[in-house]
Amino acid sequence: MPPTNSKSSDPLPDYKTIAAQFAAAKRAKEAQDAERQRADAGAEKEMAGLQERQRLALEKRRKNSYEARWWWTVGFWFWLLCIHATGIAYFASGFLLTRLVLEEKSTCAVSPLNSSVSILPDWSGKGTVEGGCWHPKTFERAVVILIDALRYDFTVPVEDNAPFHNAFPFMHDTALASPNNAFLRPFIADPPTATLQRLKGLTTGTLPTFVDAGSNFAGTAIDEDNLLMQLRDAGKRIVHIGDDTWVSLFPDHFEANMSQAYDSFNVWDLHSVDNGVAEHIFPALKRKGDWDLLIGHCLGVDHAGHRYGPNHAEMGKKLQQMDTFVREVAAALDDGTLLVVMGDHGMDGKGDHGGESDDEIEAAIWMYSSRPVFGRTKPEFVAPPKTAKTRPVNQIDFVPTLALLLGIPIPYNNLGHPIEEAFVGVNGNAWDVLAAAERVTAAGIRRYQASYFAARGIDQATGLGSPAHSWDLAEALTTTPSSHKPDWHAVFSAFALYQDQTLQLCKSLWARFDVPNMIFGVVIMALGLVVLLVYVSRNEEEELAALDNLDLDLAEKSLELQGVEPDASAVLTHGLSRALFRAGVLGAVPSFGAGMLHSFVNGGDDWYRGSGFAALTSSVAVLVALYGADKTVRNLLPRSIWGWMAVVLTVSQSAGFASNSFTIWEDSILLFFITTFGFVSTLASLRITSLPDRYMAVYHSILFVLLARLASFSKLCREEQMPYCTSTYYSSATSSTSAPWQLVIPFLVVLILPSIIKAYLTATRSYEGLAPTWIGYILRVVLFFSAVYWVMDSADNGNWVPGLPEKLLKRLSVYMAQVLLGLAFVVGSTAFAWAPPNVSIMRLGTKTGRAQIHVFGYGNAHGARYLYLPLNILAACFLLSKPMGGGTLALLLWQILSLVEILDLNDLAAETIGPIMLGVLGNYYFFKTGHQATPSSIQWDSAFIPLFAVRYPWTPLVVIFNSFAGQIIAAVALPLVALWKVDPKRKGLLESVTRALGVFVAYYAVESLATMAWAGWLRRHLMLYRIFNPRFIVAAAVLLVVDCVGILVALTGVRSNTVAISEVFGWAE
C-alpha cells in the first residue's frame, strides 16, 4: 500500500460563510459610500452657502453702489438748481425795477416852500395841525371806505342789463344832484394792480415797481413817509376795520380797542369782512371824539369777482349791499367829517386783477361832505364822467388831497397833486386856493426830487423844457408886480405842468435797468445751460454701453461673484455725478468766500455778489470735469432726424419769444408742435417691420394728435387775443365759475381714465399686483369724489339748496378735499414705496410633463410700477383744477402713455425727442388748465379748495400745483421715457433717467434763458410789462418748479421703484 499523508487539506467555505463575508464587505462599502456622500453633501452645502453669501454680498455691493450713485446724482441736480436760482435772481435784480426809498419825513413846521411870497394870506393856526400845516384845514376828521376792486363802470349808469351795472347808483346820483357836496371821478391805478401795491400808492403817493408784486400776500411794514405816519406823529387816532393787509403794512398805527382786522385772502367768503365792517363802523361813527381817521376796507366786491366774475347775480347783490352801506354811512356824518369812497383797482372780465388792462386799472373815487365844500371848474364837469377815459384822477393824487384837507404835511415822497374839486370852492372860481394847494404840493415834489437825485448822484437838467425850468416859470408867475393881480388859473396850470413833468421824469428814472446785473444773470444761466447740454450728451462708448447683452451681463456677474472688480471705465461712468458735484462745490467755495471777505472788508452790503462769481467759477469747474470724462461740446450735434427735431422745436419756440404776437398765441404754436411730432411719428411708424407694431405705432401717433386737438377746446383767452378767441374754461368770458355742463367732465374721467390705464398695462400683462386695487378702485374713488367736490362747489355758488345752513357745503367740501389730498399724497406715497412689482407668477405644464414658470408683467416691471407715482400726482392736481382743467389733465396722462408707446415702438427711448415732447406737453397743458402768462390768470381761489384760510406753506403750494399742474405731471412722468417696457435686468437705468431729466430741464432752461434775454433786450418795448415781463416770470418759475419736482419727486421715485424691483429680481448692476 502506498504510504498516506499525515496532513489533511483545508475544507471549502460554505455559502453561509461567503454570504456573511459579502454582507460585511457590503456594509463596509455602504458605510464608506455614506461617509463619502455626507462629505460630498457637506461640501455641496458649503459651496451653496458660499455662493449664497457671495450673491448676498454682491447684491449688497450693487445696492450700496446704486445708493451712492443716486445721492451723488441728487447732489449734482441740487447744484444745478442753485445755478438756475442764482442766474434768475441776478437778472431779476437788474430787470424788475426798484426805487430808492428815502428816509426823510415831512414836518408840520418846515414847509417845502422856500419863497417868502405866499399866495394865500395867513390863516388862523398856520403851521399847526389844528389850523393846517401848509394849507388851511378843511375837515376835522375823515372816513375812508375802500371797496376793493370797485371798477368805475360799477358806479355810473350804463344802458344794459349786466348785473354789475346800475346796482350802485347812490354816489353818481349824489354827485349829480349835489355837486357842492360830492364828486365822482375815475381813479386810475398804477400797475401792478394788487391790493398791497395799491395801498402803498394810496398812502405814500409814490409809484410801485414790478418787483413789489411778489409780496402781495406777504407784505412788510411801510417805513417811508405816509399819511398814516403823519397822522400818528401829529397825535391823531386811527381806527381800521376790514382787510388785514393794513395791519401788516402799518403795525401799531391803529387804536386796538376799536379796530378789527379780517382775513383778506379767503376769496370764497363774500360777506364776513363786509358784515364785520358794517357791524363795527356805525358804533365807531357815534364815537367821534375817539378817532380822527376811520378806515373801512370792504372785500366783498373783489371776492365776488374772483369767485364768480362780474357778470353774475352775486356781484349785483354785493354792489347793492355796498350802495346801501354807503348811503347809511353818509347819513351818519356831521359837517366836520369828510367821507371818501374809493376802489384800489378794478377787475377784468373774469373778475381777476394784477395786470395793466383798462378794466384792471380803472377804479372810482367819490368824496362827500354834508356841508357844501366842493366845486367844478367848468359847468360841464358837474356830471360825473360817463367812462373812465374822461377826466381821470391818478390814485397818487389822493395823498396830497387828503393831507391838505386834514391839515397835515404831505408825505415826503409824494408825486401826486391835489384834486381840483376839493380846493376850487363851491363856485368853482377859487383859483388862488387851488393854486396855493398845487404850489405847496409841487414844492414838496421838487424837494423830493432834489433829495432823490442827490442820493443817486444824478445831476438835474436845467435847460428849456426841463422840470427845473418849468418851476422857475411857475414861480415867476407868482411874483408879478403889485399893480397887476396874478392870474391864479395860469399859476395853477404852471405848477400842474411841473408836477406832470416831474412825474414822467421819475417814471423814467425808475425804468432804468441795472444792465450789468442783467447781463451777469444771463451769462450764469447760459453757462448752466452749456453744462447741462454737455452733461446729457452721449459719446459712442456710452451708446455701446447702453446696449442689452444677456450673455455679457451673465459673464460679468459671474466674474463679480468670483471677486473680479468691474472695469475701471464703468466705475468712471457711474462716478460722473460724484466728480461733477465735487467740482461744483470746490469751484464755488473760493469765489463765494472771496465775495464775502470783500464785502466784510469794505463794509458794504454786496455780499451776495460772491454767489454770482461762485456760480460762474463753479460752472467752469464742472465743464472741466465733464471734459475729463470725455464729454465735450462736439458730442452735442444730433445724429438723427429725431435729435434735429428736438433742437428745432426747442430753438424755434425760444426764438419766437422775441415776438409779442408769438408770445400771445403760444398755446396755438404748441399745438402745432404737437401735431408736427404726431405727423412725423406716423410716417416713421410706417417703416416698422413688424406689422402689429406698425399698426400700434400709427394708432398711437394719430391718437397723440387727436388728444391734443381735443384738449384745445379748453381755452382761457387773454385780452390781446380778443376778438379772435373764445374762452371756454369757465361758463363765460366774464365768469370764474364752471357751467353746469362742465361738471359732467370729471365724471366722464372717472368712467374712462382707469379703464384706459388698465388697457395700457394689460398689453404688457402688467395689470397685476396692486394695480387692480389701486387703479380700479382707489384711483377711481378719488376721482369720483373730486368730481363730487366740484358739484358741491357749484351748488354752494349757485345756492342750489336754499334750505341748507350757511357755509355747510363749503365746510363739507373742504374736509372732503383734505381727505382726498391725503389719499393722493400720503396714502399714495406710502403705497408707492411699499408696492410689489406689477407681476404675477404662474406654473404651467408642458407636453413633456415638465413645469414652466411664467412671470407675467416681467417685460414692463419698471415702467408699470413707476406709473403709480404720476397717477398719485394726477389725482391731486385733478382735484385742485377746475372741472375743465381736470378733464384736460386726464388727456395729458393719456397722451403721456401714448408718447411712451410711440417711443418704444419706434425705438426712440434714448433719443432727446421724448423728454422734449414731454416739456412741450407740460407747457401746452399750462394753457389748457385755464392759465396764461398774465398775473390776472392766477387762480387764487384754488388755495381754498382744501383750506378755510391762508396757511403757510400750504397755501402757496396749492396755488403752485394748480398753476403748474401740466409741467409738474410731465416732470413726474418723465422717468417713464426710460422705464417703460423695461425688464428688471436692464442696466444703467439711473443714468438713463438722469439723462432724460437733463434733456427735459434743458428745454425749460432754454425757454427761461430766451425769455430772460428777450425781456432784457426789449426792455423799452411798449408791451414789456404786459407781455414780455410776465412771460419771463412764468418761465423762471416753471424752471425752478421743474428742478424741484425732478429732484424731490422724480429721482426719489426712481430710487424707490428700483429698490422695490431689485429686492425681488436682484440688482442688475
Buried (B, 14 or more C-beta within 10 A) or exposed (E): EEEEEEEEEEEEEEEEEEEEEEEEEEEEEEEEEEEEEEEEEEEEEEEEEEEEEBBEEBBEEBBEBBEBBBBBBBBBBBBBBBBBBBBBBBBBBBBBBEBEBBEBBBBBEEBBBEEEEBBBEEEEBBBBBEBBBBBBBBBBBBBBBBBBBBBBBBBBEBEEEBBBBBBBBBBBBBBBEBBBBBBBBBBBBBBBBBBBBBBBBBBBBBBBBBBBBEBBBEBEEBEBBBBBBBBBBBEBBBBBBBBBBBBBBBEEBBBEEBBBBBBBBBBBBBBBBBBBBBEBBEEBBEEBEEBBBBBBBBBBBBBBBBBBBBBBEBBBBBBBBBBEBBEEBBEBBEEBBBBBBBBBBBBBBBBBBBBBBBBBBBBBBBBBBBEBBBBBBEEEBBBBBEBBEEBBBBBBBBBBBBBBBBBBBBBBBBBBBBBBBBBBBBEBBBBBBBBBBBBBBBBBBBBBBEBBBEEEEEEEEEEEEBBBBBBEEBBEBBEEEEEEEBBBBBBBBBBBBBBBBBBEBBEEBBEEBBEEBBBBBBBBBBBBBBBBBBBBBBBEEBEEBBEEEEEEBEEBBEEBBEEEEBEEEBEEBBBBBBBBBBBBBBBBEBBBEBBBEBBEEEEEEEBBBBBBBBBBBBBBBBBEBBEEBBBEEEBBEBEEEBBBBBBBBBEEBBEBBBEBEBBBBBBBBBBEBBBBBBBBBBEBBEEBEEEEBBEBBBBBBBBBBBBBEBBBEBBBBBBBBEEEBEBBBBBBBBBBBBBEEBBBBBBEBBEEBBEBBBEBBEEBBBBBBBBEEBBBEBBBBBBBBBBBBBBBBBBBBBEEEEEEEEBEBBEBBBEBBEBBBEBBBEBBBEBBBEBEBBBBEEEEEEEEEEEEEEBBBBBBBBBBBBBBBBBBBBBBBBBBBBBBBBBBBBBBBBBBBBBBBBBBBBEBBBBBBBBBBBBBBBBBBBBBBBBBBBBBBBBBBBBBBBBBEBEEEEBBEBBBBBBBBBBBBBBBBBBBBBBBBBBBBBBBBBBBBBBBBBBBBBBBBBBBBBBBBBBBEBBEBEBBBBBBBBBBBBBBBBBBBBBBBBBEBBBBBBBBBBBBBBEEBBBBB
